[in-house]
Amino acid sequence: MRLKPFLLDTWLDQYEHGIEFNLAASTGPTWTVNDILALADEETRHRFLNHKLVYSRPAGADTLREAIAEMQDVPVDSVQVMTGASEALVAMMWLVNEPGANVILPLPGFTTFSALPESLGIETRFYRVRRENQFRIDVDEIKRLTDSHTKLILVNCPNNPTGATISDADMEALHAFTAERGIQLVSDEVYHPIYHGRKTTSAARLPHATVIHDLSKAFSIAGVRTGWMIEHDPQRRQQYWTARAYFSICNGTTGEILAEIAIRQRDVILGKTQETATRNLQLLDRFMAEHRDVLGWIRPQGGMTAFPWLVSGEDARPFCQAAADRGILLAPGDCFEVPSHFRLGFAAAGAEFPKALERFGKFVKSWSPKLATA
Ligand SMILES: Cc1ncc(COP(=O)(O)O)c(C=O)c1O
């Protein structure tokens, strides 16, 4: 088995920890343990400080599952807690692995989507989220890619890195199409419910869909390493429970309690992410208009990332490298197999974003490929 290099995480790990302005991260404003505990009532704080550091339950702590179920408006039984959306993706790909199987994925998309099935020898087929198509997720293109060996179709809304979204009507049409054919429809919603235009409703309402969600992106507390699946099918659910019991047994107890507090206080936490993303996206609107001779973009419909491109059509890696040398971290598009683009996260820098854009603007004005080697 071979896992392809994780170009994005290699890049982030190299630069993220010492950079002045991080515009590569796809998360939002940060929170400390203290901040989260300050949102809890006295009893919960007491529970947090005095809980025993023992194994939790493989399905997830009861009270955490209840909080998720209430937020997602689903029965508690449908909730399977995972160590981040990452573990959910591993379990899911592991379990669709059958001889001759194929899976249908977005391109560009989060690398794990393709790396996992490729490592298992599952055929990957890609629908394009094209800039020529205003980053629209085209359901007809997805349908055309399927055949009798298609096991799974994955939709990521809002999409990382483009910020593309799908309409409720399109998602429902895809749900009907997949249910009829016995194909698993997976909705990765880790950036939900952060939107900048039309909002998409969670696929948790669709009886045959599998939802993957986490606390890393919209909630922006990735350090709790808590994600979950909503799975209405009891057989699949049992398989996910078994996979998780083998992979990691359960989540960390500390993270589970913090996760539960965050979900119960979601109006505050998601409100902060949305407010930061909205404010910074307005600044980015102006920035992109000012630099339209060098940079092109399509405004994201949701999430906290944009996927601009260099109008020259050149590979953006030297551009990102030169920007990093000047204290601005972007993520090169080749990490998403679209080399002329780069990913720009607009919520993680929080209140520092205007300063980051000022520095980035100076860099863009001075940019010429010669700089890359200077
Ligand atoms: C679309 C998408 N899904 C899943 C993940 C995995 O996130 P985590 O394991 O932190 O929950 C990420 C992380 O970048 C992502 O962008």
The ligand as an ORCA input file, in Angstrom:
! r2SCAN-3c Opt
* xyz 0 1
  C     -13.030     19.162      3.420
  C     -12.319     18.589      4.598
  N     -12.752     17.447      5.147
  C     -12.149     16.907      6.207
  C     -11.045     17.488      6.790
  C     -10.388     16.845      7.984
  O     -10.526     17.630      9.108
  P     -10.367     17.127     10.625
  O      -9.740     15.785     10.619
  O      -9.540     18.173     11.300
  O     -11.765     17.079     11.184
  C     -10.552     18.677      6.242
  C      -9.337     19.329      6.792
  O      -8.725     20.181      6.198
  C     -11.199     19.242      5.131
  O     -10.786     20.385      4.567
*
